[in-house]
Amino acid sequence: MEEQMTFWDHLDVLRGSIIRVLVAAVVMGIGVFFLKDYLFDFVLWPRSSDFPTYRLLGAEPFDLKLINTELTEQFMIHMKVSLVMGLLVASPYIIYVLFRFISPALYENERRASIRLVGAAYGMFMVGITVNYFLIFPLTVRFLGTYSVSPDVQTMLTLSSYVDTLLLMCLVFGIVFEIPVIAWLLARFGMLKHTWMAEYRRHAIVAILIVAAVITPTADIMTLLVVSLPIWLLYEVSIWIVRFTNPNPKTLEECLEESESSSPPSLSSE
């Protein structure tokens, strides 16, 4: 017979999970820290004319130099980028540890649905980061880094500004690419219908263009369209997902009756 865990036992398990997460993030961050040359070759690649996106689009060669204005700036940025990359590298293990802590409190069907949901959300977040790095951010850097109001004004882009913009845009597009997952979740609970999304498609396109213009403040219509295209495709994919997602047919009363008739899963120590 499985032994029931007390409140303090759960706290001990939670503490152990948090410690493992922190250790994994720190270890991966330290490992990335010592790969400085490879790390910043990757981070600074989009500022070079040799970046694959520029070659595919046939962009004219340009020269974008970065400067450092503070004594500790380069070291602090090195630490920041290493920590972020360490979190990304360790993220599969971190998600596994957190899910292992939560999963004993879930029913079997809830556990399977949670695995699909977490996997889809993680995958789409990584896709969003990849799309930003190879498409959105390079176009933004090229335009804003080479834009000039007068030949007498020389652009001097700081390393801090470059890195902060890259990290922020990766986060933004990682969240934006969660649209299909959120749409599936809302459809699953019967809160969203594909007919509604199709009916307001034109309104959504206008909103997408506005969002794209805010994300990439550029007068280049081609860049604006390139940024808007993946977001619009996400919206269309979301309509398709919602259309083939069956909402939960159970009413609130049925769910309450089912929860009363069945005992919750026990949280036991291993």
Summary of the structure (lengths in Angstrom):
residues: 270
radius of gyration: 23.5
end to end distance: 11.7
largest distance: 80.5
contacts: 705
relative contact order: 0.11
helix: 73%
strand: 2%
